[in-house]
Structure formats: structure tokens, C-alpha cells
Amino acid sequence: MDVKISAHFQELLLRYTQETEPEKRKRVEDIIWREYGAEHTVFVLDMSGFSLLTRKYGIVHYMSMVRRMQLTVEPIVNKYRGTFVKFEADNCFAVFPDTYSAIQAAVSLQLAFDESNLVTDDEFDIHISCGIDYGKILMIGSEDCFGDAINRACKMGEDLASAGEIFVGADAMSRLAPNSGIISHPITVSISGVAFPAFSIEYKESRK
């Protein structure tokens, strides 16, 4: 991460928490959003089966699979005009200019891993789940990001979607053109006890 960008962001956060007057605190918050705020479609990928595979085969085995996942993800994210943000353990974070591109990348990744799994032993098969949503977030340079849309995408991609599934939040789906050709069905997901609408993407027909 750019050290200057990171240091300035941390300084503003400290100013915000130390400010005792609400109006001045609000001004610091406005500065943070003005300098780091951006609207993006957020994409979060999670590898499935960490605990089981690690217990069965060991951490080196699983980390080798994480590395293979990373090498597959980056070119596909780039192909669909995504901006790679970071890998964190067995997760990938990226942002896209629109919902359609993010879904296309997610589908391509699911299919790519399905294909690679045909030629690997079962213990080396990679299965992923994806969460996508849209909103105003804080982008710290090009290497980290924070915001409600990211929290929702993380929750869907890491905790709620199963291997092979792609969940998209309603805010992201609302920005998808009606004639996009994306097939989905509505679902309801919950974060910290709060339910919100989302959609599960159907993509198996993409094999044809």
C-alpha cells in the first residue's frame, strides 16, 4: 500500500475519533469521504472447505491451493475490467465498474475452477463462492477498501453462499440492465439479524 496514502487516512481517522465537537467531527468525516469515497460494484470470493481440508491434509496443502486460486483469479478479474484490491487468506477482493462485469467474472471463475477440477485429484479440487454488491465505499489507494457494500458482499461470499454459488445484493442487481441475459432468483439473506433481499445467479447454462 502507498505509505503516504495509508498514513494520511490513519491520521484523519485519529482526528475524527479525537474531535469532541460534532460539527468538527462531521467536517473530518466529509474530508475522508471526499478524498477516499468511491462508488463501486464490490466482488468477494471465498474458497470453500478451509477447515476440513486443513485438518485432513495440512496447511501447506491448502496454501498451495490458495496460490493456484490466486493465479486463476487475477487474469479473469482483469479481463472483465475489474480492479484487483487484495488477497486476504483464501479470499479475493475486487471492484468492478458495473454489476454485469462482476457477475460475468464470477461466472467465468466458477466455470474455470470446474474445468480445472476435472484434471486434478479430489483433494486438490478448488471450489469457490462469490458475493457481489454495490455502494459507496472507502478506497484506500488501490490496496484496501471498507464499507457497507463490502460487508454485505463478504457476508454473502464467505458465510451464506455455498460452493458453486454466486449471491448478488439487491443494490447491485438494481443496476443491471433488464436485457442483460443474467438469470437469477430472489433470496433473503441476513446480516447480524437484519434481513435484506439478494439474488442467486443461475449460470450452469453458460456451459452450452
Buried (B, 14 or more C-beta within 10 A) or exposed (E): EEEEBBEBBEEBEEBBEEBEEEEEBEBBBEEBEEBBEEEBBBBBBBBBBBEEBBEEBEEEEBEEBBEBBEEBBBEBBEEBEBBBBEBEEBBBBBBBEBBBBBBBBBBBBBBBBBEBBEEEEEEBBBBBBBBBBBBEBBBBBBBBBEBBBBBBBBBBBBEBBEBBBBBBBBBBBEEBEEEBEBEBEEBEBEBEEEEBEBBBBEBEEBEE
